[in-house]
Every structure is written in C-alpha cells, then in structure tokens.
Amino acid sequence: MRSLSGLNRSRAKALTYGLALVGAVFLVTLFTPRAGAQELHTFWKFGLNLGFNEARMTCRTFEHPKQAGLWIGGGGSCQGAWSDFYSQVYLRNPEMGDAWVRLDTNLFLSFEGERRPSNDQVKVGNSSLFLEAGKVLGRDGLIWGGKRGYKREDLWVIGMVIVNEDAPGFGLYNFDLGNYGRLAAAFFHSVSNQSSPMQTSIDLRLEDIPLGDGRLNLIDVYTETGTADARNGDEKFAPLSGNKVAVIYKLWTPSSSHQSAIVYGHGLFGGMDSEEYEQGPLIDSTGAWRNYTVFLKGYTPELRQSVLKSSTLRLGHQFSYYPSDSSWQYNVGVGVQRVDFGGLRFQEGQRYYNRVDMDTFAAALKMTYTINTFYSLEPSLAHIKVVNGLGYRHRSTTGDVQESLRPVDQRLSNVSLNFNIRPVGRSQQNFSIYVGRSYWNDETRRDIAKGYFPERTAGSYAGISTFFEM
C-alpha cells in the first residue's frame, strides 16, 4: 500500500486545493448570495522594528537558546518590517438559519522582521487561504479546507510551543461531545522545501473536557514522510515518522489564569544533533526538515536511526494575575525540557563520545503597568540555561578557536523596559520605545555573537517598535 506521504508535490497540492475547491463550489451553491447575505471584513497590520546601540547583537544572542527549545524573548528586536493584509468574506443563506461559509486570506510582506526573519531578503506570500463553514454539521462543528495556521497552542511567556501546524489540509473542529468536550480532527499534506519529501500529518484533539474548575485538552499528532523528492518524484529519501502527545490544563478565575502543559514527542518530534547540521529539539513543528538532506538514502544512516529513537519532553506552567483594583498585570512562566538524542555518537579526533541528553530551563516575569488609557510600562526579567547544549562546534569567527565538538553549557539573562503609547483613533495602534540589557556566559558568546563585540559577555540595547492595525 502506497503511503500518502509518497505523493509528489503537484499531486499533494491538487489533492488539498481540489478538495477545498469542491467544498467551495458546494458551499457557495448552498449559500446563494442574496440581499443582506454577504459580509466583507478586511484589516491591515503593519509593524516596524529599529534597533540602536547593540540591539542587533542582542537580537542574535537569543537565536541559539531558541534553537535549544525554550525562548525567553527580549526587548531587543532584529531590525526589519512586516505587513499583513487579512480579508474575510462571509456568505449566508437566510433559508438555512444561522449557517455560514467564510473565505479567509492573509497576504504578507516582510523584510528581516523579527516576526518572519528572512536573512536580509524580502519575502512575499500568502500565509493562509482557506474556506470554513459553520452551523452545517450540527453540534457547533466547523469544517474547513485550504492552507492555514491551525489552532496553535503555546506558553507565550517562555515561548514553549505545544502544537503549531501551519500547512495545507482539511478537517473539522469545535464538534460538541457534551461532557466529553469538543472534538477536532485535521489532516495535513505539505512540503517544507522544493527538494524535500512530502509530509503527512494527522492531528486529533479532545478539547475543553470539564475537569474541576478548569478545562483539559488532549492532543495527538502523527507525522510521516515519503520517499520521493517533491519536485521531481525521484525516490531518494528514507521514510521517517514521529508522534507527539500533549496534555494541557487551563483554569480561569475573575482575576487570574493558569495554564499547564506536558508535551512528549519521539522520532520526527524527538531531537537531532550533528557536527554539520546541529538542529536541537524537533517537537515544535511537523518534522525535521530544516536539514532534510541528512535523510537521503544511504547518507548518515546512524544519524537517521538516532532521530527515530530520539525523544523530547517538555513541562511548563504559565500564570497570569490581573487584579481589578490594581494598575499592574503580572505574567510568569517556567519551563523545563529534556532532549534524548537516541544514542547518537560523534567523533573528536580518534575518540568517540556519546551524545548526552540536553536539558533546558527557562523562567520569565513580564509585567504591565497601565498609567492611563494612552500610556503603559512593560518591565520584564528572563533567564534561560542550557546544559549540554549544541555547542560552538563549527563557528569560525575571528579570535574564537574551535576548541571542542563536545556539548557546552550556556546561560542567557535579559532585563528590559518598554514604554508604550497608544494614540487615539479607529485603528489599533502601538508605539514603543524599549531599552534593555542582556548577559550571557562565554560559551554562549562564542556560539552566538558571530564576531560582534568579541570578548564581551553583556550588552545594552535600545530601539523603537511600531504596530498598526486598520
């Protein structure tokens, strides 16, 4: 039986968008436009980041801890700009009661933006194009098809990603099961690079299950890859697969909220390390294809087998406190992660070393003080520590000797203050002036600074950031 991941890229696109087109014709036929039955919603977002002093360096110092799996952010932003244009077209048929169908599109433009880094190159594209219909299946179920970002879950204070599907597909969600919560099921078929194999993912969720005063979410994601080059159909890849499960508990009170999560992944959701490619944990997305060439048939079979045996475990908690009688709001996040590299060994000279587990700890406190309707302050403190991290094995910057291929411990701390201004107007606007200072140990500097400010283990930054939504 041929795996669905074996479909080439053109067939995958035809399958996904063909189903979306058939659904569109069917739904639009049901929702024949009539007087008062159409709605059009559009909005535009624009963002700009300008860094001063050492902002560009401090931006880059955060890259590697992010690759280690947890992300504490920081006031310093990579310079750049981004823009998004959203549109939503609703069709309604009065004869079908509350039923509706909607077409969503999102076009974007970015230039080395923090939101969508592009290595100093302009990127233009569509991040979503999908159809969604409601009140058609009953039980509040919604059906959809097309390309979209799908029901992302994370602990935003520390950047701990739980699930982040962003690909063409189709499915249903919000299907009411009574006391058993709500059902969501989705199928994705995508490719991350023109010369990489196709990836097939199945995402199943039971959400909003009543448990005490809160709600429990159960998530299972299975991914497999095909053997054919998506560009020309050549059979040149070894098949891989992986599974990820997550348990999330959410609790709200009038003045606070809690969110706890446990995430475990193996195989394509495990971890990878290599002298040439690095990588880190693979649990964030639907596969390990940032470095897909290592999985060519006959190429580094030991690395491929270690990936199949690898695993990543994440635990995190996020707490928000927003008392009604105070101008302060507090957000606290803590998270830990362990990556087992599946028995990988690497060579240094004539000796072989076993790749030990990589452990990561992150904690952050982000506060908001509201001065009045127009002004607010946002101080933040954050720290991340990586034990047995990916190291500085193939960095070659002036003055830094490549001393070792072995894992190293890395630490990074950040303190920042944002002053926000929200002008009066119909659009949502925010203008920020930020300052901050970052501290890192020498192992972090060697791996990350990339020639910026040699021999430094601390740096200050300042900048401005704008955001408009029309």
N, C-alpha and C positions, 0 to 999 in steps of 0.2 A: 504494500500500500504506500502510495507516494505521500510524503509529508507535505502539509500545507506550506511549510516554510520553503519548500523546494520550488515554488512558483517563482518565475523571474519577475523583474521589477515591473515591466509593462503589464503583465497579466495581473499582478497584485493591484496595480493602480486601476486596471479595468474592473477587477472584482469589487474593490472598495467603492470607487466612484460610480460604478454601474449600479450597485445596489442603492446608493444614495440617489441616483437619477431616477431609478424605478420608483423608489419611495416618494420622490418629489412629485413625479407625474401623478401617482395615485393620490397623494395627499392634496395636491393642488386641485385635482379633479373634484375631490370631496369638498374642498373649501373654495368653491367658485366665487371669485370676488364679487361682492355686492356693495351697495351703498352702505357706508359705515362699517364695512367688514375688513378694512385694511388699516394697518398701522405701520409707521416707519419711525424707527428710533436710530439716531446716529450720535456719536460723540467722538471727540478727538483728544488724544493725550499727547503732551509734549514734555520732555524732560531734558535738562542740560546740567552737566557737571563740569566745573572748572576747578582744578586743583592748584594750590600755590605752595611755595616753600618745598617741602619734601612729600607732598601729597601723592605724587606718582610712585615714589618708592614705597610709602606705607601701603598704598593700594596693592602693590605687588607682593609685599610681605605676607599678605593674607592668602595668596593663591595656594601655597602649599598646605597649610593646615586645612584649607577647604578640601584639597585633594585627599587629606587624611580622613575625611568623612564628616566632621562636625565643623561648624562655621559660625564664628562669633561676630562677623561683620566688623564695622568700624566707621568712624566719621569720615575718614579719608576715602575719596572715591576716585576711580580711574577717570581720567578726563574723557569727555565724549558727549554725545547727544543721542536721543532716541525719540521716535514718534510712532504712535499707533492710531489708526483710524478704524473704529468699530461701526458696524451697521447691523441692525436687526429689523427684519421685515416680518410682520405678523399677518397671517390670513385667517379670518374667522368666517364661519358659515352659521348665521343665526338659527338655521334649521337644525343644527347639530348641538345646540345648547352651548356649553362652555368650552367645547373642543376647539383647539387651535393648532396651527403649524407655524414654525418660525425658521427663517433662514438667517444664520449668523455668519458674518465675515469679519476678519481682522487683518488689515494690511499693516506692515511695519517697515520702518526705515531706521537704521541705526549706524552710528559711526563710533567705534571703540567705546561704546557705552558700558557702564558697569552692569546694566541690566542684560545686555546682549553683547559681550565682548567679541570683537571681530578682527583683532590683530591689525589695527590701523586701516581696515578696509570697510568700505560702505557695504551694508547688506540691505537688500530689499526683498520682500516676500510676503506670503500670507501665512500667518501662524494658525489660522483657523478658517474653515469653510465647511459648515455642516448644517444639516436640517434637523429640527427637533419638533416633536408633536406631543401634545398633552391632552388629557381627557378623552383619549381614544380607546385605550385598553381597559379602562376602569381601574379602581383601586389606586388612583392618583399616579399610575405609571406613566413615565415619559419614555419615548423611543427616539433614537437619533441615528444618524449615519453621516460620515464625512471625516474631515480632519479637525481635531480639536485637542485642547488640553483637558484632560478628563479627571475631575474630582481629586485634585491634588490634596494630600494631607501632609502636614509637617508641624514641627515645633519651631515657630519662626524666630523666637528669641535666640536660639543657638543654631538655627539653620539645619536642624535634624530632619532630613527628608524621610518620609514614611512610604508614600507612593507618589509617583509623578509620571503618569502615562501621557504622552504627547505624540500622537500618531494617527494615521487614517484608520478608521474602524467603524463599528456599529454596535448598538446594544440598547439596553433599557435600564432605567434606574428609578428609584423612588416608588417601587411597587410595594404597596402596603400589605404586610402579612399579619396585621393585628398585633398581638402580644409578642410575636417573634421578630418585630422590627420591620425593616424595609429591605427589599432585595434589589441588588444591582448586578448586572452581568454585561460584560463587554468583550469584544473580540477585536484585536488589532493586528494589522499586517503592514510592516514598514521596512524601510532600509535606511541606515544611517549614513551611508556613503555609496557613491555610484558603483564602486568596485567591491562592495561588501555583500555578504549573503542576506537574504530576506530573514526577517524576524517575525515570528508569530507569537502573540501573547493572548492569554485568556485571563481576565480579571473578574473574580467573583467576590461579592461582598454582602454581608448581612449587617445593616446599619441601624442605629437608633433602637437597639434592643434595650428595653427597660431593665435597669439594674440599680436598686436603691433609689437615690435621688438623681442619678445620672443616666447616661446612655453608653452602651457598649457597641463597638464596631469590630467586626471580624473580617479580615481581608486575606485573600489567597490569590497570588499571581503566578502563573506558569508561563515560561518563555522557552522557545526552542528556535534554533537557527537552521537554515537549509544548507545545502552543499554547493549550490550554484551561485556563480557571480551574477548579481542582479543586473549588471549592464549587458552582458552578452550570453548568459546562460551556461558558461563553462563550469563543469563540475570540478572545483578546485579547493573546496573548503571541507574541513572535518566538522561533522554535526556536533552541536553543543546544546545543553539545556540547563534550566535552573528553575528554582521555585522559591517564592518568598511568602511568608505568612506574617501577619501583623495583628496585634490586639491593641485597641485604643479605647480608653475610657475618658468620657467628658462629663464634667459636673459644673453646673452654674448655680450661683446664688445672686441675690439682688446687688451685691457689691463685690463679687469675686467670681473667678472661673478657674477650674483645674483641668489639665489635660495630661494624661499619662499614656505612654506607648512602649510596647515591646515589639521589636522587629527582628526576624531571623531570616536569612537568605543563604542559599548554597548554590554551587555551580555558577551559572551566569550571574547570580546575585551574591556570590561569595567575595573573593578577593584575588588580586593578581599583583605580582611584583616580578620584575626582571631587570637585568642590567641595562638593557637597551630601551625598554618601554615604560618602566615603572607602572603605575595605574592606581593602586590603592583599592579601597572597597568598591564593589560593583553594584551595591544594593540600591543606589539611587534611581537608576533608570531601567530600561528593559533589556540591557545587555552590555557586553564588554567590548563594544565595537569602536571605542575610541582608538584602539590599537588592533584592529581586526586582522592585520597581516600576520600576526603571530599564530593564527589558527588556520593558515594554509595547510593543505595536506602535506605531511612529511616534514613540516617546519616546526621546530621546537616541540616535539611531542611531549617531553617532560613537563614543559610549562602548561600545555593544554590539559594534561592529566591532573596537574596540581590545581588548576582552575576548577575542574569538575569536582575535586574533592574539597575545595575551599569552602569557607563559610564566614558570614559576618553577623554579629549580634549587636543590636543597639537597644539601649534603655534610656528613656528620657522623661522628664516631667517639666511642665510649664505652669506657672501660677501668675494670675493677674489679679490685682486688687485696686478697685476704683471706688473708694467711699464717696457717698453722695454729698457729704458735708465738708469735703476737702478739695483743694485745687490740685492735689497730687494724684497721679496714677502710677502704679508700680507693676513691672513685668519681670519675672525671674524665671530663668531656665537653667537646668542642669542636665547633662547627658554623658553617658559612657558608651564606649564601643570597643569590641574586640574583633580583630580580623585574624582568622586562621588561614594560612596560605597553602593548606593542603599538602604539607610535606615537601614543599619546594626546597631545592638546594641550589646554591650558587657558588662559583669558584673564584677564589682570590689567590693568584699565583698558583702554587701546587696544592693548595688546600681547598677542601670543600666545607661549606658551612650550611647548616640547616637554617632555613628562614624562620625565625621565631615569630610568635604572634605579635601583632601591633595593637597597642592599647591607646585609646584616646579619651581624654576627659575635657569637657568644656562647661563653663559656667558664665552667665551674663546677667547683669542687672540693668534694665533700661527703664528710665523714669520720664514722666512728663509733668511739668508744672505749668498750668494754664494761668497766664497773667490776666488776660481778658479775651474777648471774642477774637481779637486780631493777633495776639502775641502769645507765644509759649516757649518754654525752655525744655530741652531734652538732654539731660546728662546720662552717661552710660559708663559702665565698667564691665570689662570682659577679660577672660583668661582661657587659654587653651594649652593643653600639654599632650604631647605625643611621645609615647615610649616605644622604642624600636621602630621609628618612622622610616620613610622611604630613603632618607639619606641624601648626600650630595655626590652621588657616585659618578655622574657624568657631566657635572657642571664644569666649565672651563672659563673662569673669569680671572682677570689679571690679579696676581697676588694670592690666589687661592689654589693650593696644591690639592690634587685629587688624592687625599690621604688614604681613603678606605672605601671599600664597597659595602662594608657592613652597615646595618641599620644604626641610626643615631637617635638620640632623644632631642626633642625640640619643644621650646616654650615660647609663647607669644601672649602679651598682655596689651590692652588698649584702654585708654580713657578718653572720652570725647564729650563735647558740649555743642549742641545745635540751638541756634536762635531762630525760631520760625515766625514768619509773617504771613498772615492770610488776608489779602485785600478783600474789600467788599466788591461783590459782583455776582453775576449769574453763574459764572463758571467756578469750579472748584480749583483753587489756586494755592500754591505754597511756595514761598521764597525762603531759603535757609542760608544762614551763614554758620559755618562749622569750624571748630578748632579741636585739636586733639594731639595726643602723644602716644606712641607705641614703643614697646620694649620687647626685645627678643634675645635669645641666647645665641652664642657664636655659631652653633650648628645650624640654627635657623638662618642666620645671616649668610653663611657660606652657600646654603642651598637656594636661597630666595633672592638676596639682594642683587645678584646678577651684575655686579660691578658698580652699583650705586653706593656711594659713600662707604668705601672699604674701611674695615676695622671698626665700624660703628655698630652698636647694639641698641640704639634708641634713635628715634626721630620724631620731630614735631611736624604738624601739617595744619593747613587752613585752606578754606575754599568756599565756594558758593554753589548752591544747587537750587534749581527751579523745577516746578511741576505745574502744568495747567491741564485742566480737563474741561472742554467746552460742551 
